[in-house]
Amino acid sequence: MNKKTNLAKKKTPISASVIENSDLSEDLYRHFYYTLGRDQVNKSQRYLYQALALTIRDRLVAKCRATNQHRETTPHKQVAYLSLEFLMGRALNNAILNLDLAPQVTQALTHYGSELEQVAAAEHDAGLGNGGLGRLAACFLDSCATLKLPVVGYGLRYEYGMFNQSLEQGRQIEQPDHWLHEGHPWEIAAPEQSQRVKFFGHVEVYKDKNGREHRVWVNTQDVLAVPYDVPIPGYRNDVVNRLRLWKSEATEEFDLSEFNAGSYPEAVAKKNQAEQITMVLYPNDASENGKELRLRQQYFLSSATLQDIIAKWVKQYGEDFHNFPKFHVFQLNDTHPSIAVAELMRILLDDYQLDWDKAWQITSSTMAYTNHTLLPEALEKWPVRLFERLLPRLLEIIYEINARFLQQVATCWPGDTQKQRDMSLIEEGPEPKVRMAYLAIVGSYSVNGVAALHTELLTNGLFKDFYALWPERFNNKTNGVTPRRWLSHCNPKLANLINQQIGDEWVSDFSKVNALRAKFDNKSLHKQWQQVKLDNKQALVDLVKRETGVEFDATMLFDVQVKRIHEYKRQLLNILHVIHLYERIREGELEGFTPRCVLFGGKAAPGYFMAKLTIRLINHVADAINNDPVAKPYLRVAFLPNYNVTAMETICPATDLSEQISTTGKEASGTGNMKFMMNGALTIGTLDGANIEISEAVGLDNFFLFGAKAEQLTQIREHYNPNEIIANSPNLSRVMGLLESGHFNLFDPDLFQPLINSIRDNHDQWLTAYDFDSYVKAQEDAAALYQDQSAWTQKSILNTAASGMFSSDRTISQYNNDIWQVQAIEFNKAQGERNA
């Protein structure tokens, strides 16, 4: 045995170049026939996909090893990006694009009578996220690798995604999304790097021989955090970063004594409880058990990540943490991982015996917080009693952080006890709660919003007191999306056309797409641009027909709103406009009417009644319109079930009109607006979130603006009377009349009354009635322009040309320049081979 071990040590690891230069066809054959033991391709292409994924993964792993070892041999500051969501989508095509392997893959698949599109369709979307927050995190990881920045993503390896959505008589039906049931060939387990995460128990106090007091968290119920690494390739630059996902497991498989005594359920109870932590993305937190599980997920992610990083530090540098802030940054993606502030303090205080001031200096020099919401209900607050039972040591630390912080507040505002209550990390009341966003602000050296208006509203409103105390901490980082996936990959025909016009450097430097602006009036380009759009629309026609049975017409205006279903995103306003169009058709008002297909998509949270009722209204209206032969030539409506990243890759290139219609002051940024813009869609929207910067970039002449402005909101809400607005609006009166008549719910008379009541409510914070007429006018402008295809195409080209600033590469560059300040990974190929 020793002889074999010594021989193994003498072997030279296979270098990245050896893997890169190996025959891809032979590697595919090896994995298909030997790794997976298959000898024929089945109809689903499942095993061929897995073999190809393993073949590509070999190349990624070699580059990832070289990247990691370069970091270890030339240590510089690194970033840990903590997020409860990473909505990665399918990995195969993205890896092939970034590694520039398409010709080799196409050639290799011919031996199996298959094409890449067929094989890629066998991959499940990774169920690691829900909406924009998770997709943004995925784009950020892509950009970090493309910019060669040493950034590792940290998340949870959920067994089940949010849910699969289907429709039954217009209702949203939720089924489990067991995305891992066929395995995940991209991940690599690293059980030897598992961490123990504590829960429950109690805190004991003791004094050392010097009389110094210490606290110990004892009698805990520990859970193992087992890491699974997913490689994240940069765009054709040899850098491959990692996404580390934590899976929860029991510290012991089961209690053998209980099992031998015949009590099987009790024997496996702890195992089941441990595995629940990463069982499902975003459990319903309406119940006490749901709240506890959400908090357990957040702490599990934060604790495992921090322990992992500190263990590596101690292995390399020992227990001297003096220079720790020079080498580490923890970016908290929204409020979910904000418990990391208290957990890093716990580790430094309890595990490594640092004094409070030193531990706090390290913590507050390494944490950075991104806020993604203006909705107060999304700023998590956890009951103190839940903390006390689940994380007693963390609650003690939070109380101490708060006491010291309130001393600063008292110094800044002497005698202002109300200010202390307003800024306290503990919200007073019958049920005291920990304000997690406040914990993140107090413990971070940087706090950023994600769009110019969002950051302004944070500093002038939600966090104004903290801004007054620490104005230097606050900054803006307008979101972006990766042009690799959201143009080059999802819209290859348009990407090739752009390449023909301006070259291909825009893929890695998206600011160069601005060169298209000079060609916006080129008639030859117009013709090609229109043909690309028509081809993309036909692909969406096929998808909608297959998934809904509704037949879209590719010659019509494609009007699209796909995003999470929420009242502030105002799918209700959109469907009211659809009813308005239907009413015009029914009344024969067809002069100048532009035929359109309206597509909705998105999931409503299982416990969100109004959002789910909005889905039912959309589907009832769609059924009425699609089954009315008078309406068919002019209007068609569909709700695409189970909207996800893969669906968006077909929807985005086909869209003519992008609906970004949130109530002003409610959307932090939005990223769907950027994806549509990149692909030449025109936006109809309010001055909300990143819409403001989009409209400034492309110009208001190329943007359909409507709705209340932020500075008007206070006055509007003081005197808001939607019933008066409805009475004075002929269009809205007709729409409400048809809706209230029960035309869309003949056999369930009161079905939509809650939605009707919300529109007529003087306290409707979404201002549906107020914005309706302005919205209709903007829609009329869009419809009129679409009839002039030359003018529409000009504006479409200008939108793509102006989208350069909405690349996540730009966003990440700003994060790095202003917050992280890490050095890019630079190694020549020979060095990379040696390290591999």
MIDO-933027 format. One line per 5 residues: number of its first residue (from 1); for each residue x, y, z of C-alpha. Coordinates in steps of 0.25 Angstrom, whole numbers. Layout:
# residues N
NUM = X/Y/Z | ...
//
This chain:
# residues 836
1 = 0/0/0 | 11/10/3 | 18/6/-10 | 5/10/-17 | 4/23/-10
6 = 18/27/-13 | 16/24/-27 | 4/32/-28 | 11/44/-22 | 21/43/-33
11 = 11/45/-44 | 10/58/-50 | -4/64/-50 | -10/65/-64 | -9/80/-68
16 = -20/89/-73 | -13/89/-87 | -13/74/-88 | -28/73/-85 | -31/85/-94
21 = -24/79/-106 | -29/65/-104 | -39/60/-114 | -53/64/-110 | -59/53/-118
26 = -51/42/-111 | -54/48/-97 | -69/48/-100 | -68/34/-105 | -61/30/-92
31 = -71/37/-83 | -83/31/-91 | -78/17/-92 | -70/15/-79 | -73/26/-69
36 = -88/24/-71 | -88/10/-77 | -97/13/-89 | -97/8/-103 | -108/16/-110
41 = -114/29/-109 | -129/29/-104 | -140/38/-109 | -138/48/-97 | -123/49/-100
46 = -121/49/-85 | -108/41/-84 | -102/48/-96 | -104/61/-89 | -98/55/-77
51 = -86/50/-84 | -84/63/-91 | -85/71/-78 | -75/62/-72 | -66/64/-84
56 = -67/79/-83 | -66/79/-68 | -52/72/-70 | -47/84/-77 | -53/94/-67
61 = -47/86/-55 | -33/87/-61 | -35/102/-63 | -41/104/-49 | -30/96/-42
66 = -20/105/-49 | -28/118/-45 | -29/113/-31 | -14/109/-30 | -10/123/-36
71 = -18/130/-25 | -11/121/-14 | 3/124/-19 | 1/138/-21 | -9/142/-10
76 = -17/155/-12 | -30/160/-6 | -42/151/-10 | -57/153/-10 | -67/143/-4
81 = -81/146/-10 | -92/141/-1 | -106/139/-7 | -118/130/-4 | -121/130/-19
86 = -112/127/-31 | -122/125/-43 | -112/119/-52 | -120/113/-63 | -114/103/-72
91 = -99/101/-71 | -96/94/-84 | -97/104/-95 | -91/115/-86 | -79/107/-83
96 = -77/103/-98 | -79/118/-102 | -69/123/-92 | -59/112/-95 | -61/114/-110
101 = -64/99/-112 | -76/100/-121 | -69/94/-134 | -63/83/-127 | -76/79/-120
106 = -84/80/-132 | -74/70/-139 | -74/61/-128 | -89/60/-127 | -90/56/-142
111 = -85/42/-138 | -98/40/-130 | -107/46/-140 | -110/58/-130 | -109/73/-130
116 = -105/82/-119 | -119/88/-118 | -125/74/-115 | -115/70/-105 | -115/83/-97
121 = -130/82/-96 | -128/70/-87 | -122/79/-76 | -131/83/-65 | -131/98/-60
126 = -123/98/-47 | -134/101/-36 | -125/110/-28 | -132/123/-29 | -146/130/-31
131 = -145/143/-39 | -137/155/-42 | -128/154/-29 | -123/140/-33 | -121/143/-47
136 = -113/155/-44 | -104/147/-35 | -102/137/-47 | -99/149/-56 | -89/155/-46
141 = -81/141/-45 | -80/141/-60 | -75/155/-60 | -65/153/-49 | -59/141/-56
146 = -59/149/-69 | -52/160/-63 | -42/150/-56 | -46/155/-42 | -44/145/-30
151 = -58/144/-26 | -65/131/-20 | -80/130/-20 | -86/123/-7 | -100/118/-7
156 = -109/106/-3 | -110/93/-11 | -125/92/-11 | -131/79/-14 | -144/85/-19
161 = -145/98/-26 | -157/108/-23 | -167/100/-30 | -172/96/-44 | -184/104/-48
166 = -195/98/-56 | -209/104/-59 | -223/97/-56 | -235/105/-60 | -226/118/-59
171 = -221/115/-45 | -206/113/-42 | -203/99/-38 | -190/97/-30 | -182/84/-32
176 = -169/80/-26 | -157/84/-35 | -148/73/-32 | -137/78/-41 | -126/69/-35
181 = -134/56/-38 | -125/52/-50 | -112/57/-43 | -104/70/-46 | -92/66/-54
186 = -85/80/-53 | -83/79/-38 | -71/73/-30 | -73/69/-16 | -63/73/-5
191 = -67/65/7 | -53/66/14 | -56/81/15 | -69/80/22 | -73/89/33
196 = -81/88/46 | -92/98/48 | -98/99/62 | -113/101/66 | -121/102/79
201 = -113/99/92 | -110/110/102 | -98/119/106 | -89/116/118 | -80/126/124
206 = -66/123/129 | -53/131/133 | -39/127/129 | -27/128/138 | -25/142/136
211 = -40/145/140 | -44/148/126 | -59/144/123 | -62/135/112 | -75/130/106
216 = -77/116/101 | -89/111/92 | -92/97/97 | -102/85/96 | -104/89/82
221 = -111/81/71 | -100/81/60 | -102/80/45 | -92/77/35 | -90/86/23
226 = -84/78/11 | -79/87/0 | -81/84/-15 | -73/93/-25 | -78/97/-38
231 = -68/103/-48 | -71/117/-54 | -63/120/-66 | -59/133/-71 | -61/137/-86
236 = -49/131/-93 | -39/135/-83 | -34/122/-76 | -40/127/-63 | -50/118/-56
241 = -56/122/-43 | -65/114/-33 | -79/114/-28 | -78/107/-15 | -92/101/-11
246 = -94/96/3 | -103/83/6 | -108/80/20 | -106/66/25 | -107/60/39
251 = -94/58/47 | -98/44/48 | -106/35/39 | -116/31/49 | -117/27/64
256 = -113/12/64 | -118/10/78 | -132/15/75 | -132/7/62 | -128/-6/69
261 = -139/-3/79 | -149/-3/68 | -151/12/68 | -148/15/53 | -155/28/52
266 = -148/34/64 | -135/28/59 | -135/36/46 | -142/49/52 | -129/57/54
271 = -124/53/40 | -137/57/34 | -137/70/42 | -123/73/37 | -126/71/23
276 = -138/80/23 | -129/92/23 | -125/91/8 | -137/83/4 | -145/94/-3
281 = -143/108/-7 | -151/118/0 | -160/110/9 | -174/117/12 | -171/125/24
286 = -185/128/28 | -184/117/39 | -175/117/51 | -168/105/45 | -166/112/32
291 = -160/124/39 | -150/115/47 | -146/108/34 | -143/121/27 | -134/126/38
296 = -127/113/39 | -124/114/24 | -119/128/25 | -110/124/37 | -106/111/31
301 = -100/118/19 | -93/129/26 | -87/120/37 | -82/109/27 | -76/120/18
306 = -69/128/29 | -64/115/35 | -59/110/22 | -51/123/19 | -45/125/33
311 = -41/110/33 | -33/113/20 | -27/125/27 | -23/118/39 | -16/107/31
316 = -8/117/23 | -6/128/34 | -9/122/47 | -18/129/57 | -12/143/54
321 = -24/151/48 | -17/164/48 | -16/165/32 | -29/157/30 | -37/170/24
326 = -26/172/14 | -29/158/8 | -44/157/10 | -57/163/6 | -71/157/9
331 = -82/163/-1 | -95/161/5 | -105/160/-6 | -118/166/0 | -122/164/15
336 = -123/149/15 | -108/146/19 | -107/158/28 | -106/149/40 | -92/147/35
341 = -88/160/43 | -91/154/56 | -86/140/52 | -72/145/49 | -72/152/62
346 = -75/139/69 | -64/131/62 | -54/142/65 | -58/144/80 | -61/130/83
351 = -53/121/75 | -40/130/74 | -42/138/87 | -40/152/80 | -45/163/89
356 = -57/171/84 | -51/183/78 | -41/175/70 | -52/165/65 | -61/177/62
361 = -50/184/54 | -48/172/46 | -63/169/43 | -67/183/40 | -55/184/30
366 = -59/172/22 | -74/172/21 | -81/179/10 | -96/180/8 | -105/181/-5
371 = -119/185/-2 | -129/180/-13 | -142/185/-9 | -151/197/-5 | -162/189/1
376 = -161/189/16 | -167/175/17 | -155/170/10 | -146/175/20 | -145/163/29
381 = -149/164/43 | -147/151/52 | -154/150/65 | -145/151/77 | -151/138/83
386 = -148/130/71 | -133/135/71 | -133/132/86 | -137/118/84 | -130/115/71
391 = -117/124/72 | -115/128/86 | -101/132/85 | -103/140/72 | -114/148/80
396 = -105/151/91 | -95/157/81 | -106/165/73 | -110/171/87 | -96/175/89
401 = -94/181/75 | -107/189/77 | -103/194/91 | -90/199/86 | -96/205/73
406 = -107/212/81 | -96/219/89 | -92/225/75 | -106/229/72 | -107/236/86
411 = -94/243/84 | -99/248/70 | -113/252/74 | -112/254/89 | -125/252/97
416 = -133/248/85 | -138/235/90 | -148/233/78 | -136/233/69 | -130/222/77
421 = -143/214/76 | -144/217/61 | -129/212/58 | -128/201/68 | -125/187/63
426 = -137/182/72 | -151/187/68 | -159/189/80 | -173/184/82 | -182/173/87
431 = -173/163/79 | -158/169/79 | -151/166/66 | -137/167/61 | -136/176/49
436 = -126/169/40 | -124/180/29 | -120/189/41 | -110/179/46 | -104/178/32
441 = -103/193/31 | -96/195/44 | -86/183/42 | -82/187/28 | -72/197/22
446 = -81/198/9 | -96/199/7 | -100/200/-8 | -113/201/-15 | -115/195/-29
451 = -120/207/-37 | -119/222/-36 | -133/225/-32 | -133/213/-22 | -120/218/-15
456 = -126/232/-15 | -139/226/-8 | -131/218/2 | -122/230/6 | -134/239/7
461 = -144/230/12 | -143/216/17 | -128/217/23 | -128/232/24 | -123/232/38
466 = -112/223/35 | -108/231/23 | -108/244/32 | -98/236/42 | -89/230/31
471 = -91/236/18 | -78/231/13 | -83/216/14 | -94/218/4 | -92/217/-11
476 = -100/212/-24 | -96/201/-33 | -107/200/-44 | -109/186/-48 | -105/179/-61
481 = -107/166/-68 | -97/158/-75 | -97/160/-91 | -91/146/-92 | -104/139/-88
486 = -114/150/-91 | -109/153/-105 | -98/145/-111 | -104/131/-106 | -119/134/-106
491 = -119/141/-119 | -108/136/-128 | -115/141/-141 | -115/155/-135 | -101/153/-129
496 = -95/149/-143 | -102/161/-150 | -95/170/-140 | -82/163/-142 | -83/166/-157
501 = -86/181/-154 | -76/184/-143 | -67/172/-140 | -68/163/-128 | -61/171/-118
506 = -74/175/-111 | -76/161/-105 | -65/164/-95 | -65/179/-95 | -80/182/-97
511 = -78/197/-97 | -74/195/-112 | -88/191/-116 | -90/206/-116 | -83/206/-130
516 = -97/201/-135 | -102/215/-133 | -96/220/-145 | -103/209/-154 | -117/211/-148
521 = -122/217/-162 | -116/207/-171 | -127/201/-179 | -119/188/-182 | -117/186/-167
526 = -132/189/-165 | -136/177/-174 | -126/167/-167 | -130/172/-153 | -145/170/-156
531 = -143/156/-162 | -135/152/-149 | -146/157/-141 | -157/150/-149 | -149/137/-148
536 = -148/139/-133 | -163/142/-132 | -166/129/-139 | -158/121/-129 | -166/128/-118
541 = -179/125/-126 | -175/110/-125 | -172/110/-110 | -185/117/-107 | -193/107/-116
546 = -186/96/-109 | -188/100/-95 | -201/107/-95 | -208/103/-108 | -210/118/-112
551 = -206/121/-126 | -198/134/-127 | -196/141/-141 | -181/145/-143 | -185/157/-151
556 = -193/164/-139 | -186/173/-129 | -181/164/-118 | -184/171/-104 | -177/163/-93
561 = -177/164/-78 | -170/152/-71 | -166/154/-56 | -170/150/-42 | -185/152/-40
566 = -186/163/-30 | -195/175/-28 | -184/185/-29 | -180/180/-43 | -194/182/-47
571 = -198/171/-56 | -212/176/-52 | -210/189/-60 | -205/181/-72 | -218/172/-72
576 = -227/184/-71 | -220/190/-83 | -223/176/-90 | -238/177/-86 | -237/192/-92
581 = -232/186/-105 | -243/175/-105 | -254/185/-102 | -249/194/-114 | -250/181/-123
586 = -264/178/-118 | -268/192/-121 | -263/192/-135 | -252/203/-132 | -242/197/-141
591 = -237/209/-149 | -222/209/-148 | -222/197/-138 | -209/190/-138 | -211/174/-136
596 = -203/169/-124 | -200/157/-116 | -199/159/-101 | -190/149/-93 | -190/148/-78
601 = -181/139/-70 | -177/138/-55 | -179/131/-42 | -187/136/-30 | -182/132/-16
606 = -191/120/-11 | -197/129/0 | -199/142/-8 | -214/142/-10 | -215/155/-19
611 = -203/150/-28 | -210/137/-30 | -223/143/-33 | -216/152/-43 | -212/140/-50
616 = -226/135/-51 | -231/148/-56 | -220/148/-67 | -224/134/-71 | -239/136/-71
621 = -237/149/-80 | -228/141/-89 | -239/130/-90 | -250/140/-94 | -241/147/-104
626 = -235/135/-111 | -249/128/-112 | -255/140/-118 | -254/139/-134 | -256/154/-135
631 = -243/157/-126 | -234/146/-132 | -229/155/-144 | -226/166/-135 | -222/161/-121
636 = -217/148/-115 | -213/146/-100 | -205/135/-93 | -200/132/-79 | -187/123/-81
641 = -186/114/-69 | -174/111/-61 | -166/123/-66 | -151/121/-64 | -137/125/-70
646 = -138/115/-81 | -152/120/-86 | -146/135/-85 | -135/131/-94 | -146/129/-105
651 = -155/140/-100 | -145/151/-99 | -140/151/-114 | -154/151/-119 | -160/162/-111
656 = -164/175/-118 | -170/183/-106 | -164/181/-92 | -174/183/-81 | -166/190/-69
661 = -178/196/-62 | -176/196/-47 | -181/207/-38 | -171/218/-37 | -162/216/-25
666 = -165/201/-23 | -155/194/-32 | -141/194/-28 | -135/192/-41 | -140/181/-50
671 = -131/173/-59 | -142/168/-69 | -142/182/-75 | -128/181/-78 | -129/167/-85
676 = -140/172/-94 | -133/185/-97 | -120/177/-101 | -128/169/-111 | -135/181/-118
681 = -148/182/-111 | -154/196/-108 | -158/198/-94 | -171/203/-88 | -169/207/-74
686 = -170/217/-62 | -158/225/-57 | -155/214/-47 | -143/206/-44 | -133/205/-55
691 = -143/209/-65 | -138/223/-62 | -124/220/-66 | -129/212/-78 | -138/224/-83
696 = -126/233/-81 | -117/224/-89 | -126/222/-101 | -133/235/-100 | -148/238/-97
701 = -151/238/-112 | -148/223/-112 | -155/219/-99 | -170/219/-96 | -171/227/-83
706 = -184/228/-74 | -188/229/-60 | -186/237/-47 | -172/242/-44 | -165/240/-31
711 = -166/254/-26 | -182/254/-29 | -185/242/-20 | -187/248/-7 | -197/258/-12
716 = -204/248/-21 | -206/239/-9 | -211/250/0 | -223/252/-9 | -224/239/-16
721 = -238/236/-21 | -238/225/-31 | -254/225/-32 | -253/239/-37 | -242/236/-47
726 = -250/224/-52 | -263/232/-53 | -255/243/-61 | -248/233/-70 | -257/227/-82
731 = -246/217/-85 | -245/212/-70 | -260/213/-68 | -262/203/-79 | -252/194/-74
736 = -257/194/-60 | -271/192/-65 | -267/180/-73 | -259/174/-62 | -270/177/-51
741 = -281/171/-60 | -275/157/-58 | -272/155/-73 | -259/148/-70 | -264/140/-58
746 = -279/136/-62 | -280/124/-53 | -273/130/-41 | -279/144/-39 | -270/149/-28
751 = -257/143/-32 | -249/156/-36 | -256/165/-26 | -243/166/-17 | -236/171/-29
756 = -247/181/-33 | -247/186/-19 | -232/188/-19 | -233/197/-31 | -244/205/-25
761 = -238/206/-11 | -233/220/-7 | -221/214/-1 | -217/206/-13 | -202/208/-12
766 = -200/203/-26 | -207/214/-32 | -214/206/-43 | -225/215/-46 | -216/227/-46
771 = -206/222/-56 | -217/215/-66 | -220/226/-76 | -205/230/-77 | -202/216/-79
776 = -212/214/-90 | -207/227/-97 | -192/221/-97 | -198/208/-102 | -205/215/-113
781 = -192/222/-117 | -185/209/-117 | -196/203/-126 | -195/214/-136 | -180/213/-137
786 = -180/198/-140 | -188/201/-152 | -176/208/-158 | -166/197/-158 | -154/205/-162
791 = -156/215/-151 | -158/204/-141 | -146/197/-146 | -138/209/-144 | -142/210/-130
796 = -139/195/-128 | -125/197/-133 | -123/209/-124 | -128/202/-112 | -117/191/-114
801 = -107/201/-117 | -110/208/-104 | -110/196/-95 | -95/196/-93 | -95/201/-79
806 = -105/190/-75 | -94/179/-75 | -91/173/-62 | -77/174/-66 | -78/189/-64
811 = -85/187/-51 | -75/177/-45 | -64/187/-50 | -70/198/-41 | -72/188/-29
816 = -57/185/-30 | -52/199/-32 | -61/205/-21 | -63/194/-11 | -55/181/-13
821 = -41/186/-19 | -36/172/-22 | -26/170/-33 | -29/162/-46 | -23/148/-48
826 = -12/149/-57 | -4/137/-61 | 2/133/-74 | -1/119/-81 | 12/113/-77
831 = 10/117/-62 | -5/112/-63 | 0/98/-68 | 11/97/-57 | 0/100/-47
836 = -10/90/-53
//
